[in-house]
Amino acid sequence: MTKERKQVIRYSLSFKQRVIREMEEEGLTKVEVSRKYGIKGMRTVHNWICKFGKNNLLNKSIRIETMEEKDRIKQLQDEIKKLKVALADSLLAQRSLEVVIQEASKEYKTDLKKSFGEPPFEKLKEKIDVKRLCDFFEVSRQAYYKGVKQRERQAIGRELIIELVQQIRGNNKKMGGKKLYNLLQADIHGIDASMGRDKFFDLLRQRGLLVERCRKYAVTTQSQHWFRVYTNKLQGFILSARHQAWVCDITYIRIKKGFVYLFLITDAYSRKIIGWQLSNHLGLEGALQSLGMAIKQCPATKGLIHHSDRGFQYCSGEYVGRLKAKGIEISMAENWQLL
């Protein structure tokens, strides 16, 4: 004799939710709703209430999300990840800065936060309140405000000193810093006792009041270049006639507005200047023009020795090419003198 298999009834999700909704809206009991719809088993309706009833926490969290909501949730999750990374970087930077300050303080035997606090303090106080800044730089608010007043007094003192300097410069525009300091030393110390000569010079430099010194010489030889240099062929050479060797040089002449440069070519035997050019710069043109003048005065240039220093003008490709085209031998040395 075989046992009959129990028939299992499958209810759809929509049916379960409709039954629970009717119970909540009409106030039906589990027995009444079971009889109405022929639901077998009192436990069945009870389980539906646990799953889909209003008081069920699980049911409250279940909702259907649209694609727009899903995209927004993903966007928010990505932003949260970025913020976490930025926060971690910020904490790392802050910690690294604190370590650097600690190590530097040990190295230089000073409290860098306090000694270096003024410049960043003034820039940050517009965004961060003074109390937090004082806590970070480890200074009291009383000390901070005392420093502010002291800096204000120093700024006023500097303006007074500048005014004294300008009064003297009104009558003597070229008076140098040393003379100014010696003349105003008593007044300067009366205004700011801590200002010595170095601080006074720094103040003049900041305001552009230092008198520029005139150069006493001009540099005419620039031997740091990539052109080829040649050996000295005049070493031990005995001169017996004109146009055997030329010696080149550049000298400077001071004028009111600075310097001009005189390119010279001298015959080593007769000491006669056979080529020259005055120029306001050290470019190649002056050297080439003086060379052209010298070549015009020479009856035969083949075998003639052209001696110069190792300046870039005489080592340049164009100048050397013109010498070789005329059959002139090239000689160079760092220092030379007429024989």
TISE-760298 format. One record per residue (C-alpha): residue number from 0; residue in three letters; y, z, x. Coordinates in Angstrom, 2 decimals, always signed. Example, Ala and Ser with C-alpha at 12.3 -4.5 7.8 and 13.67 -1.06 7.14 Angstrom:
BEGIN
num 0 | residuo ALA | y -4.50 | z +7.80 | x +12.30 $
num 1 | residuo SER | y -1.06 | z +7.14 | x +13.67 $
***
This chain:
BEGIN
num 0 | residuo MET | y +0.00 | z +0.00 | x +0.00 $
num 1 | residuo THR | y +3.30 | z -1.09 | x +1.59 $
num 2 | residuo LYS | y +6.65 | z +0.63 | x +1.24 $
num 3 | residuo GLU | y +9.50 | z -1.30 | x -0.28 $
num 4 | residuo ARG | y +12.40 | z -1.88 | x +2.08 $
num 5 | residuo LYS | y +15.73 | z -0.43 | x +0.95 $
num 6 | residuo GLN | y +18.28 | z -2.98 | x +0.05 $
num 7 | residuo VAL | y +21.38 | z -2.62 | x +2.30 $
num 8 | residuo ILE | y +24.62 | z -3.61 | x +0.65 $
num 9 | residuo ARG | y +27.36 | z -4.92 | x +2.94 $
num 10 | residuo TYR | y +30.91 | z -4.34 | x +1.74 $
num 11 | residuo SER | y +33.80 | z -6.40 | x +3.11 $
num 12 | residuo LEU | y +36.78 | z -4.82 | x +4.82 $
num 13 | residuo SER | y +39.16 | z -6.00 | x +2.10 $
num 14 | residuo PHE | y +36.94 | z -4.39 | x -0.58 $
num 15 | residuo LYS | y +36.87 | z -1.07 | x +1.26 $
num 16 | residuo GLN | y +40.65 | z -1.06 | x +1.63 $
num 17 | residuo ARG | y +41.14 | z -1.99 | x -2.06 $
num 18 | residuo VAL | y +38.91 | z +0.89 | x -3.18 $
num 19 | residuo ILE | y +40.80 | z +3.39 | x -1.02 $
num 20 | residuo ARG | y +44.14 | z +2.03 | x -2.23 $
num 21 | residuo GLU | y +43.11 | z +2.47 | x -5.88 $
num 22 | residuo MET | y +42.00 | z +6.05 | x -5.17 $
num 23 | residuo GLU | y +45.38 | z +6.86 | x -3.61 $
num 24 | residuo GLU | y +47.49 | z +5.09 | x -6.25 $
num 25 | residuo GLU | y +45.51 | z +6.13 | x -9.39 $
num 26 | residuo GLY | y +44.29 | z +9.50 | x -8.19 $
num 27 | residuo LEU | y +40.57 | z +8.65 | x -8.66 $
num 28 | residuo THR | y +37.90 | z +10.91 | x -7.21 $
num 29 | residuo LYS | y +35.03 | z +9.76 | x -5.03 $
num 30 | residuo VAL | y +32.61 | z +10.12 | x -7.97 $
num 31 | residuo GLU | y +34.80 | z +8.11 | x -10.30 $
num 32 | residuo VAL | y +35.32 | z +5.26 | x -7.87 $
num 33 | residuo SER | y +31.61 | z +5.21 | x -6.99 $
num 34 | residuo ARG | y +30.65 | z +4.84 | x -10.67 $
num 35 | residuo LYS | y +33.36 | z +2.21 | x -11.27 $
num 36 | residuo TYR | y +32.18 | z -0.09 | x -8.53 $
num 37 | residuo GLY | y +28.52 | z +0.94 | x -8.39 $
num 38 | residuo ILE | y +28.76 | z +2.25 | x -4.86 $
num 39 | residuo LYS | y +25.61 | z +4.08 | x -3.88 $
num 40 | residuo GLY | y +25.83 | z +7.21 | x -1.78 $
num 41 | residuo MET | y +28.61 | z +9.76 | x -1.94 $
num 42 | residuo ARG | y +28.95 | z +9.69 | x +1.85 $
num 43 | residuo THR | y +29.85 | z +6.02 | x +1.83 $
num 44 | residuo VAL | y +33.20 | z +6.47 | x +0.05 $
num 45 | residuo HIS | y +33.92 | z +9.55 | x +2.18 $
num 46 | residuo ASN | y +33.49 | z +7.50 | x +5.38 $
num 47 | residuo TRP | y +35.84 | z +4.83 | x +4.00 $
num 48 | residuo ILE | y +38.49 | z +7.47 | x +3.33 $
num 49 | residuo CYS | y +38.19 | z +8.76 | x +6.91 $
num 50 | residuo LYS | y +38.65 | z +5.24 | x +8.28 $
num 51 | residuo PHE | y +41.23 | z +3.70 | x +6.02 $
num 52 | residuo GLY | y +43.00 | z +6.58 | x +4.26 $
num 53 | residuo LYS | y +46.72 | z +7.31 | x +4.76 $
num 54 | residuo ASN | y +46.04 | z +10.67 | x +6.37 $
num 55 | residuo ASN | y +43.76 | z +9.19 | x +9.00 $
num 56 | residuo LEU | y +45.43 | z +9.10 | x +12.47 $
num 57 | residuo LEU | y +43.31 | z +6.14 | x +13.52 $
num 58 | residuo ASN | y +44.46 | z +4.18 | x +10.51 $
num 59 | residuo LYS | y +48.11 | z +4.94 | x +11.27 $
num 60 | residuo SER | y +47.82 | z +3.32 | x +14.72 $
num 61 | residuo ILE | y +46.08 | z +0.21 | x +13.45 $
num 62 | residuo ARG | y +48.45 | z -2.63 | x +12.69 $
num 63 | residuo ILE | y +48.49 | z -6.35 | x +13.13 $
num 64 | residuo GLU | y +50.89 | z -7.52 | x +15.86 $
num 65 | residuo THR | y +52.63 | z -10.86 | x +15.79 $
num 66 | residuo MET | y +52.79 | z -13.14 | x +18.85 $
num 67 | residuo GLU | y +56.49 | z -12.34 | x +19.20 $
num 68 | residuo GLU | y +55.75 | z -8.62 | x +19.33 $
num 69 | residuo LYS | y +52.98 | z -9.17 | x +21.89 $
num 70 | residuo ASP | y +55.33 | z -11.20 | x +24.12 $
num 71 | residuo ARG | y +57.98 | z -8.50 | x +23.85 $
num 72 | residuo ILE | y +55.45 | z -5.78 | x +24.74 $
num 73 | residuo LYS | y +54.33 | z -7.79 | x +27.80 $
num 74 | residuo GLN | y +57.95 | z -8.30 | x +28.83 $
num 75 | residuo LEU | y +58.62 | z -4.56 | x +28.57 $
num 76 | residuo GLN | y +55.49 | z -3.79 | x +30.57 $
num 77 | residuo ASP | y +56.60 | z -6.19 | x +33.33 $
num 78 | residuo GLU | y +60.06 | z -4.59 | x +33.39 $
num 79 | residuo ILE | y +58.47 | z -1.15 | x +33.67 $
num 80 | residuo LYS | y +56.43 | z -2.34 | x +36.66 $
num 81 | residuo LYS | y +59.56 | z -3.73 | x +38.36 $
num 82 | residuo LEU | y +61.45 | z -0.51 | x +37.72 $
num 83 | residuo LYS | y +58.60 | z +1.49 | x +39.24 $
num 84 | residuo VAL | y +58.65 | z -0.72 | x +42.36 $
num 85 | residuo ALA | y +62.48 | z -0.47 | x +42.62 $
num 86 | residuo LEU | y +62.28 | z +3.31 | x +42.21 $
num 87 | residuo ALA | y +59.63 | z +3.53 | x +44.93 $
num 88 | residuo ASP | y +61.78 | z +1.38 | x +47.28 $
num 89 | residuo SER | y +64.83 | z +3.50 | x +46.54 $
num 90 | residuo LEU | y +62.96 | z +6.72 | x +47.24 $
num 91 | residuo LEU | y +61.58 | z +5.23 | x +50.47 $
num 92 | residuo ALA | y +65.06 | z +4.12 | x +51.60 $
num 93 | residuo GLN | y +66.49 | z +7.54 | x +50.81 $
num 94 | residuo ARG | y +63.71 | z +9.31 | x +52.65 $
num 95 | residuo SER | y +64.03 | z +6.95 | x +55.64 $
num 96 | residuo LEU | y +67.80 | z +7.56 | x +55.80 $
num 97 | residuo GLU | y +67.27 | z +11.31 | x +55.72 $
num 98 | residuo VAL | y +64.72 | z +11.07 | x +58.57 $
num 99 | residuo VAL | y +67.11 | z +8.91 | x +60.65 $
num 100 | residuo ILE | y +69.96 | z +11.38 | x +60.11 $
num 101 | residuo GLN | y +67.72 | z +14.31 | x +61.07 $
num 102 | residuo GLU | y +66.46 | z +12.64 | x +64.25 $
num 103 | residuo ALA | y +69.95 | z +11.45 | x +65.25 $
num 104 | residuo SER | y +71.33 | z +14.94 | x +64.68 $
num 105 | residuo LYS | y +68.68 | z +16.34 | x +67.02 $
num 106 | residuo GLU | y +69.37 | z +13.64 | x +69.62 $
num 107 | residuo TYR | y +73.16 | z +14.07 | x +69.66 $
num 108 | residuo LYS | y +73.10 | z +17.82 | x +69.02 $
num 109 | residuo THR | y +75.46 | z +17.57 | x +66.05 $
num 110 | residuo ASP | y +75.38 | z +17.46 | x +62.28 $
num 111 | residuo LEU | y +75.93 | z +13.79 | x +61.53 $
num 112 | residuo LYS | y +76.33 | z +14.35 | x +57.81 $
num 113 | residuo LYS | y +79.36 | z +16.52 | x +58.40 $
num 114 | residuo SER | y +80.82 | z +14.57 | x +61.32 $
num 115 | residuo PHE | y +80.33 | z +11.16 | x +59.68 $
num 116 | residuo GLY | y +80.88 | z +12.27 | x +56.10 $
num 117 | residuo GLU | y +84.53 | z +11.28 | x +55.61 $
num 118 | residuo PRO | y +84.39 | z +7.43 | x +55.39 $
num 119 | residuo PRO | y +81.42 | z +7.14 | x +52.97 $
num 120 | residuo PHE | y +82.64 | z +10.20 | x +51.06 $
num 121 | residuo GLU | y +85.91 | z +8.50 | x +50.11 $
num 122 | residuo LYS | y +84.11 | z +5.30 | x +49.05 $
num 123 | residuo LEU | y +81.42 | z +7.03 | x +46.99 $
num 124 | residuo LYS | y +83.55 | z +9.60 | x +45.17 $
num 125 | residuo GLU | y +84.72 | z +6.93 | x +42.69 $
num 126 | residuo LYS | y +81.12 | z +6.53 | x +41.47 $
num 127 | residuo ILE | y +79.59 | z +9.95 | x +42.17 $
num 128 | residuo ASP | y +81.16 | z +13.30 | x +41.38 $
num 129 | residuo VAL | y +82.50 | z +15.35 | x +44.28 $
num 130 | residuo LYS | y +80.08 | z +18.23 | x +43.70 $
num 131 | residuo ARG | y +77.00 | z +16.05 | x +44.22 $
num 132 | residuo LEU | y +78.55 | z +14.47 | x +47.31 $
num 133 | residuo CYS | y +79.40 | z +17.87 | x +48.76 $
num 134 | residuo ASP | y +75.80 | z +18.99 | x +48.19 $
num 135 | residuo PHE | y +74.44 | z +15.90 | x +49.93 $
num 136 | residuo PHE | y +76.80 | z +16.07 | x +52.93 $
num 137 | residuo GLU | y +76.32 | z +19.84 | x +53.08 $
num 138 | residuo VAL | y +79.99 | z +20.76 | x +52.85 $
num 139 | residuo SER | y +81.74 | z +23.04 | x +50.41 $
num 140 | residuo ARG | y +84.27 | z +21.68 | x +47.96 $
num 141 | residuo GLN | y +86.85 | z +23.96 | x +49.51 $
num 142 | residuo ALA | y +86.22 | z +22.39 | x +52.93 $
num 143 | residuo TYR | y +86.39 | z +18.90 | x +51.44 $
num 144 | residuo TYR | y +89.76 | z +19.44 | x +49.75 $
num 145 | residuo LYS | y +91.07 | z +21.15 | x +52.88 $
num 146 | residuo GLY | y +90.09 | z +18.05 | x +54.86 $
num 147 | residuo VAL | y +91.83 | z +15.80 | x +52.32 $
num 148 | residuo LYS | y +95.09 | z +17.70 | x +52.75 $
num 149 | residuo GLN | y +94.74 | z +17.61 | x +56.54 $
num 150 | residuo ARG | y +94.22 | z +13.84 | x +56.50 $
num 151 | residuo GLU | y +97.25 | z +13.42 | x +54.29 $
num 152 | residuo ARG | y +99.37 | z +15.40 | x +56.78 $
num 153 | residuo GLN | y +98.02 | z +13.29 | x +59.65 $
num 154 | residuo ALA | y +98.82 | z +10.06 | x +57.78 $
num 155 | residuo ILE | y +102.41 | z +11.23 | x +57.16 $
num 156 | residuo GLY | y +102.69 | z +12.23 | x +60.85 $
num 157 | residuo ARG | y +101.49 | z +8.80 | x +61.99 $
num 158 | residuo GLU | y +104.08 | z +7.11 | x +59.81 $
num 159 | residuo LEU | y +106.82 | z +9.27 | x +61.33 $
num 160 | residuo ILE | y +105.66 | z +8.38 | x +64.85 $
num 161 | residuo ILE | y +105.60 | z +4.66 | x +63.98 $
num 162 | residuo GLU | y +109.12 | z +4.96 | x +62.60 $
num 163 | residuo LEU | y +110.30 | z +6.51 | x +65.91 $
num 164 | residuo VAL | y +108.63 | z +3.69 | x +67.86 $
num 165 | residuo GLN | y +110.27 | z +1.02 | x +65.71 $
num 166 | residuo GLN | y +113.69 | z +2.60 | x +66.16 $
num 167 | residuo ILE | y +113.35 | z +2.35 | x +69.95 $
num 168 | residuo ARG | y +111.81 | z -1.11 | x +69.79 $
num 169 | residuo GLY | y +114.82 | z -2.25 | x +67.75 $
num 170 | residuo ASN | y +116.92 | z -1.99 | x +70.93 $
num 171 | residuo ASN | y +114.18 | z -2.70 | x +73.47 $
num 172 | residuo LYS | y +111.46 | z -4.97 | x +72.09 $
num 173 | residuo LYS | y +109.54 | z -5.22 | x +75.37 $
num 174 | residuo MET | y +109.23 | z -1.50 | x +76.13 $
num 175 | residuo GLY | y +105.59 | z -0.78 | x +76.96 $
num 176 | residuo GLY | y +103.35 | z +1.89 | x +75.52 $
num 177 | residuo LYS | y +103.50 | z +4.20 | x +78.56 $
num 178 | residuo LYS | y +107.30 | z +4.32 | x +78.56 $
num 179 | residuo LEU | y +107.33 | z +4.88 | x +74.81 $
num 180 | residuo TYR | y +104.90 | z +7.78 | x +75.10 $
num 181 | residuo ASN | y +106.85 | z +9.43 | x +77.94 $
num 182 | residuo LEU | y +110.09 | z +9.02 | x +76.00 $
num 183 | residuo LEU | y +108.69 | z +10.32 | x +72.69 $
num 184 | residuo GLN | y +106.14 | z +12.83 | x +74.02 $
num 185 | residuo ALA | y +108.02 | z +15.93 | x +72.82 $
num 186 | residuo ASP | y +108.63 | z +14.44 | x +69.35 $
num 187 | residuo ILE | y +105.01 | z +13.26 | x +69.08 $
num 188 | residuo HIS | y +103.62 | z +16.70 | x +69.91 $
num 189 | residuo GLY | y +106.06 | z +18.26 | x +67.44 $
num 190 | residuo ILE | y +104.67 | z +16.03 | x +64.69 $
num 191 | residuo ASP | y +101.00 | z +16.05 | x +65.74 $
num 192 | residuo ALA | y +99.97 | z +18.41 | x +68.52 $
num 193 | residuo SER | y +96.53 | z +16.77 | x +68.84 $
num 194 | residuo MET | y +97.92 | z +13.29 | x +69.63 $
num 195 | residuo GLY | y +97.64 | z +12.46 | x +73.31 $
num 196 | residuo ARG | y +98.36 | z +9.22 | x +75.08 $
num 197 | residuo ASP | y +95.03 | z +7.60 | x +74.16 $
num 198 | residuo LYS | y +95.47 | z +8.36 | x +70.46 $
num 199 | residuo PHE | y +99.04 | z +7.08 | x +70.67 $
num 200 | residuo PHE | y +97.83 | z +3.81 | x +72.17 $
num 201 | residuo ASP | y +95.14 | z +3.53 | x +69.50 $
num 202 | residuo LEU | y +97.81 | z +3.96 | x +66.82 $
num 203 | residuo LEU | y +100.00 | z +1.25 | x +68.37 $
num 204 | residuo ARG | y +96.97 | z -1.05 | x +68.62 $
num 205 | residuo GLN | y +96.06 | z -0.52 | x +64.95 $
num 206 | residuo ARG | y +99.61 | z -1.41 | x +63.89 $
num 207 | residuo GLY | y +99.88 | z -4.39 | x +66.26 $
num 208 | residuo LEU | y +102.70 | z -2.76 | x +68.27 $
num 209 | residuo LEU | y +101.24 | z -3.05 | x +71.77 $
num 210 | residuo VAL | y +103.20 | z -5.37 | x +74.04 $
num 211 | residuo GLU | y +100.98 | z -8.15 | x +75.36 $
num 212 | residuo ARG | y +100.89 | z -8.41 | x +79.12 $
num 213 | residuo CYS | y +101.73 | z -11.74 | x +80.69 $
num 214 | residuo ARG | y +98.89 | z -13.07 | x +82.81 $
num 215 | residuo LYS | y +99.71 | z -13.07 | x +86.49 $
num 216 | residuo TYR | y +97.28 | z -15.88 | x +87.25 $
num 217 | residuo ALA | y +95.34 | z -18.66 | x +85.55 $
num 218 | residuo VAL | y +91.70 | z -19.54 | x +86.05 $
num 219 | residuo THR | y +91.43 | z -23.15 | x +87.24 $
num 220 | residuo THR | y +87.81 | z -23.38 | x +88.36 $
num 221 | residuo GLN | y +85.04 | z -23.24 | x +85.77 $
num 222 | residuo SER | y +81.82 | z -23.58 | x +87.75 $
num 223 | residuo GLN | y +79.40 | z -22.31 | x +85.08 $
num 224 | residuo HIS | y +78.23 | z -25.65 | x +83.68 $
num 225 | residuo TRP | y +75.12 | z -27.83 | x +83.49 $
num 226 | residuo PHE | y +76.45 | z -30.76 | x +85.60 $
num 227 | residuo ARG | y +74.86 | z -31.57 | x +88.95 $
num 228 | residuo VAL | y +76.53 | z -30.12 | x +92.06 $
num 229 | residuo TYR | y +76.48 | z -31.72 | x +95.52 $
num 230 | residuo THR | y +76.15 | z -30.40 | x +99.08 $
num 231 | residuo ASN | y +79.00 | z -29.80 | x +101.51 $
num 232 | residuo LYS | y +79.39 | z -32.90 | x +103.71 $
num 233 | residuo LEU | y +82.55 | z -31.70 | x +105.46 $
num 234 | residuo GLN | y +80.71 | z -28.86 | x +107.22 $
num 235 | residuo GLY | y +81.04 | z -29.74 | x +110.95 $
num 236 | residuo PHE | y +82.64 | z -33.13 | x +110.18 $
num 237 | residuo ILE | y +85.34 | z -34.16 | x +112.71 $
num 238 | residuo LEU | y +88.25 | z -36.14 | x +111.29 $
num 239 | residuo SER | y +89.78 | z -38.93 | x +113.38 $
num 240 | residuo ALA | y +91.81 | z -41.03 | x +110.93 $
num 241 | residuo ARG | y +93.30 | z -41.15 | x +107.47 $
num 242 | residuo HIS | y +91.18 | z -41.79 | x +104.37 $
num 243 | residuo GLN | y +88.03 | z -40.39 | x +105.91 $
num 244 | residuo ALA | y +88.03 | z -37.37 | x +103.59 $
num 245 | residuo TRP | y +89.94 | z -36.28 | x +100.52 $
num 246 | residuo VAL | y +90.20 | z -32.71 | x +99.38 $
num 247 | residuo CYS | y +90.82 | z -31.93 | x +95.69 $
num 248 | residuo ASP | y +92.28 | z -28.85 | x +94.10 $
num 249 | residuo ILE | y +93.86 | z -27.61 | x +90.89 $
num 250 | residuo THR | y +96.74 | z -25.16 | x +90.97 $
num 251 | residuo TYR | y +98.78 | z -23.62 | x +88.19 $
num 252 | residuo ILE | y +102.52 | z -23.34 | x +87.68 $
num 253 | residuo ARG | y +104.00 | z -20.66 | x +85.46 $
num 254 | residuo ILE | y +106.49 | z -21.80 | x +82.87 $
num 255 | residuo LYS | y +108.30 | z -19.92 | x +80.10 $
num 256 | residuo LYS | y +105.55 | z -20.45 | x +77.51 $
num 257 | residuo GLY | y +102.54 | z -19.98 | x +79.80 $
num 258 | residuo PHE | y +101.06 | z -22.27 | x +82.47 $
num 259 | residuo VAL | y +100.76 | z -25.94 | x +83.37 $
num 260 | residuo TYR | y +98.11 | z -27.27 | x +85.76 $
num 261 | residuo LEU | y +98.68 | z -29.51 | x +88.80 $
num 262 | residuo PHE | y +95.74 | z -31.69 | x +89.88 $
num 263 | residuo LEU | y +96.04 | z -32.59 | x +93.58 $
num 264 | residuo ILE | y +94.16 | z -34.90 | x +95.95 $
num 265 | residuo THR | y +95.11 | z -34.45 | x +99.64 $
num 266 | residuo ASP | y +94.13 | z -36.56 | x +102.63 $
num 267 | residuo ALA | y +92.32 | z -34.09 | x +104.90 $
num 268 | residuo TYR | y +93.52 | z -35.73 | x +108.13 $
num 269 | residuo SER | y +97.22 | z -36.36 | x +107.42 $
num 270 | residuo ARG | y +97.64 | z -33.52 | x +104.86 $
num 271 | residuo LYS | y +99.47 | z -36.00 | x +102.64 $
num 272 | residuo ILE | y +99.17 | z -35.67 | x +98.88 $
num 273 | residuo ILE | y +97.94 | z -39.07 | x +97.75 $
num 274 | residuo GLY | y +97.14 | z -38.30 | x +94.12 $
num 275 | residuo TRP | y +98.53 | z -35.83 | x +91.61 $
num 276 | residuo GLN | y +98.85 | z -35.21 | x +87.88 $
num 277 | residuo LEU | y +100.61 | z -32.44 | x +85.93 $
num 278 | residuo SER | y +98.82 | z -31.42 | x +82.73 $
num 279 | residuo ASN | y +99.14 | z -28.66 | x +80.15 $
num 280 | residuo HIS | y +95.37 | z -28.14 | x +80.06 $
num 281 | residuo LEU | y +92.37 | z -28.17 | x +82.39 $
num 282 | residuo GLY | y +90.65 | z -31.14 | x +80.79 $
num 283 | residuo LEU | y +89.10 | z -34.09 | x +82.61 $
num 284 | residuo GLU | y +92.07 | z -36.43 | x +82.04 $
num 285 | residuo GLY | y +94.24 | z -34.81 | x +84.72 $
num 286 | residuo ALA | y +91.51 | z -35.11 | x +87.35 $
num 287 | residuo LEU | y +90.84 | z -38.79 | x +86.50 $
num 288 | residuo GLN | y +94.54 | z -39.73 | x +86.61 $
num 289 | residuo SER | y +95.07 | z -38.06 | x +90.00 $
num 290 | residuo LEU | y +91.95 | z -39.86 | x +91.31 $
num 291 | residuo GLY | y +93.26 | z -43.20 | x +90.07 $
num 292 | residuo MET | y +96.55 | z -42.65 | x +91.92 $
num 293 | residuo ALA | y +94.70 | z -41.80 | x +95.14 $
num 294 | residuo ILE | y +92.42 | z -44.85 | x +94.94 $
num 295 | residuo LYS | y +95.43 | z -47.16 | x +94.59 $
num 296 | residuo GLN | y +96.80 | z -45.87 | x +97.94 $
num 297 | residuo CYS | y +93.51 | z -46.30 | x +99.81 $
num 298 | residuo PRO | y +92.79 | z -49.71 | x +101.43 $
num 299 | residuo ALA | y +88.99 | z -49.12 | x +101.58 $
num 300 | residuo THR | y +87.12 | z -46.37 | x +99.77 $
num 301 | residuo LYS | y +83.54 | z -47.11 | x +100.83 $
num 302 | residuo GLY | y +82.12 | z -44.23 | x +102.91 $
num 303 | residuo LEU | y +85.09 | z -41.96 | x +102.18 $
num 304 | residuo ILE | y +84.16 | z -38.32 | x +101.51 $
num 305 | residuo HIS | y +85.52 | z -36.75 | x +98.32 $
num 306 | residuo HIS | y +85.43 | z -32.94 | x +98.70 $
num 307 | residuo SER | y +86.10 | z -30.49 | x +95.88 $
num 308 | residuo ASP | y +85.01 | z -27.19 | x +94.42 $
num 309 | residuo ARG | y +82.29 | z -27.09 | x +91.78 $
num 310 | residuo GLY | y +84.60 | z -27.22 | x +88.80 $
num 311 | residuo PHE | y +83.33 | z -29.06 | x +85.74 $
num 312 | residuo GLN | y +86.08 | z -31.70 | x +86.06 $
num 313 | residuo TYR | y +84.72 | z -32.93 | x +89.41 $
num 314 | residuo CYS | y +81.05 | z -32.62 | x +88.39 $
num 315 | residuo SER | y +81.37 | z -34.47 | x +85.09 $
num 316 | residuo GLY | y +79.51 | z -37.73 | x +84.62 $
num 317 | residuo GLU | y +82.62 | z -39.87 | x +84.15 $
num 318 | residuo TYR | y +84.35 | z -38.54 | x +87.29 $
num 319 | residuo VAL | y +81.22 | z -38.82 | x +89.45 $
num 320 | residuo GLY | y +80.55 | z -42.31 | x +88.08 $
num 321 | residuo ARG | y +84.01 | z -43.51 | x +89.12 $
num 322 | residuo LEU | y +83.49 | z -42.13 | x +92.65 $
num 323 | residuo LYS | y +80.12 | z -43.85 | x +93.01 $
num 324 | residuo ALA | y +81.52 | z -47.12 | x +91.68 $
num 325 | residuo LYS | y +84.02 | z -47.10 | x +94.57 $
num 326 | residuo GLY | y +81.39 | z -46.19 | x +97.17 $
num 327 | residuo ILE | y +82.88 | z -42.72 | x +97.70 $
num 328 | residuo GLU | y +80.55 | z -39.98 | x +98.94 $
num 329 | residuo ILE | y +80.62 | z -36.69 | x +97.08 $
num 330 | residuo SER | y +80.93 | z -33.30 | x +98.79 $
num 331 | residuo MET | y +81.27 | z -29.89 | x +97.14 $
num 332 | residuo ALA | y +81.53 | z -26.24 | x +98.07 $
num 333 | residuo GLU | y +82.37 | z -23.02 | x +96.24 $
num 334 | residuo ASN | y +85.25 | z -22.29 | x +98.66 $
num 335 | residuo TRP | y +87.05 | z -24.78 | x +100.89 $
num 336 | residuo GLN | y +90.01 | z -25.04 | x +103.22 $
num 337 | residuo LEU | y +91.77 | z -28.00 | x +104.81 $
num 338 | residuo LEU | y +90.47 | z -28.74 | x +108.29 $
***
